[in-house]
Amino acid sequence: MPDIQYGNVAVKPSLKSFGEIRRQAVTQLVQVAPLKVDETLPLLIEANIAGVNLVSWVASNLELVKSYLYQHGGILFRNFQVADVEEFEGLIRTVSGNLIEYRDRSSPRSAVYGKIYTSTDHPADQSIFLHSENSYAATYPLKIFFYCVTPAQQGGETPIADTRNLYQSIPAEIRETFAQKQIMYVRNFGEGFGLPWETVFQTHNRQEVEAFCDDQGIEFEWKTGNKLRTRQIRPAISKHPATGDLVWFNHAVFFHISTLEKGMRTALLSEFSEAELPHNTYYGDGSPIPVDVLDKLRDIYQQNTIVFPWQQSDILMLDNMLTAHGRNPFIGKRKVVVGMSEPWRS
């Protein structure tokens, strides 16, 4: 493989010595280093001079960028020229080809441009717990990209965590139980809370919903009043198809009723029985996940969470299997958009 040129410095795309690459990559165009001294995630690639076009730079250094992504799990591109959402879409196409339509949804999102969406339409005062996009589904994106058009006046960060570290941090007995039993996701649509099934599956046709569920291994049950209940059993632990790393890749904590903020949790439990909740999780055999296990998992997520403030025109590229993400509450206007790519079926 030929060298990759940074200014007048030739850099080998091998990652045998990250320290050597880091020293060589600080040149006229960009500098490459972890954003935080004690963390490898995210890797910061920052333009040293004004006017460096990100799409062109990535196209010229694509193999190196992909190698960095596999090693670190996430890359933050900063101080590059990114004109608009259309150019952001162009970056995703340069890295991954075609974008993915957001289907089998769990978060409210609005289309912005083509298959670029708002990162979430959840109220600004609410937190969104860390998760890997669509990890509850049989098919999910391998890459997810965030583009900060307008940072919030206060808060609004996108916290991230390395799922390899999550896996290693979870006690062996908890991991083994999840590995054996897997996870059951139960969702109810049409109860007045959460997304309606028409939004989740992007159709008003029941037959299309049924065909999608059959293809994706989702059990479904139509109920009176245009209501739908689904169940699906998925792994809690997965192996990354490129790196071979074992990762904690699931929505077990995210979808569990106990993870919701107290006010929302109380409101839902006063309105619905457990079986009728918009979403909840169980072990794959249908047995409840103990509260102390969920508490332990939430603590581990917290211990592994990395937070940084958004800057205008920042782009965060994540390997969706290697890195989980969330959202902090915020004040003021905030516009962060998202695009997904490389569908993978487990």
Secondary structure as GFF3:
##gff-version 3
##sequence-region A 1 346
A	DSSP	beta_strand	4	6	.	.	.	ID=ss1
A	DSSP	beta_strand	9	11	.	.	.	ID=ss2
A	DSSP	alpha_helix	18	25	.	.	.	ID=ss3
A	DSSP	beta_strand	30	34	.	.	.	ID=ss4
A	DSSP	beta_strand	43	47	.	.	.	ID=ss5
A	DSSP	alpha_helix	54	60	.	.	.	ID=ss6
A	DSSP	alpha_helix	62	72	.	.	.	ID=ss7
A	DSSP	beta_strand	74	78	.	.	.	ID=ss8
A	DSSP	alpha_helix	85	96	.	.	.	ID=ss9
A	DSSP	beta_strand	111	113	.	.	.	ID=ss10
A	DSSP	beta_strand	116	118	.	.	.	ID=ss11
A	DSSP	beta_strand	128	131	.	.	.	ID=ss12
A	DSSP	beta_strand	139	150	.	.	.	ID=ss13
A	DSSP	beta_strand	154	155	.	.	.	ID=ss14
A	DSSP	beta_strand	160	162	.	.	.	ID=ss15
A	DSSP	alpha_helix	163	169	.	.	.	ID=ss16
A	DSSP	alpha_helix	172	181	.	.	.	ID=ss17
A	DSSP	beta_strand	183	189	.	.	.	ID=ss18
A	DSSP	alpha_helix	197	200	.	.	.	ID=ss19
A	DSSP	alpha_helix	206	216	.	.	.	ID=ss20
A	DSSP	beta_strand	219	223	.	.	.	ID=ss21
A	DSSP	beta_strand	227	234	.	.	.	ID=ss22
A	DSSP	beta_strand	237	239	.	.	.	ID=ss23
A	DSSP	beta_strand	246	248	.	.	.	ID=ss24
A	DSSP	three_ten_helix	257	259	.	.	.	ID=ss25
A	DSSP	alpha_helix	262	271	.	.	.	ID=ss26
A	DSSP	three_ten_helix	274	276	.	.	.	ID=ss27
A	DSSP	beta_strand	279	283	.	.	.	ID=ss28
A	DSSP	alpha_helix	291	303	.	.	.	ID=ss29
A	DSSP	beta_strand	315	319	.	.	.	ID=ss30
A	DSSP	beta_strand	323	327	.	.	.	ID=ss31
A	DSSP	beta_strand	330	331	.	.	.	ID=ss32
A	DSSP	beta_strand	335	345	.	.	.	ID=ss33
###
